Amino acid sequence: MALKITSECINCDVCEPACPNQAISMGPQYYQIDPARCTECVGHFDEPQCVALCPVDCIPKDDSHPESESELLAKYRRLTAAEG
């Protein structure tokens, strides 16, 4: 399942550079996560780096983009193959 950033975001700028998939960008009012690029850091880290670093706990799972661990790993492989 992809993650999402809620309106509680304080635009502290710690999540964007921590994302290994470059899935986080500044939206109209606060940061947003591209579900097509978010793997919850599967393939890179044991836990989502944005969640681990967020000081206000505003990055829950996005129920509108359900994905299993194997689907997230497949997405990671597609993304890293495209970059390589």
Secondary structure, 3 states (H helix, E strand, C coil): CCECCCCCCCCCCCHHHHCCCCCEEECCCCEEECCCCCCCCCCCCCCCHHHHHCCCCCCCECCCCCCCHHHHHHHHHHHHHHHC
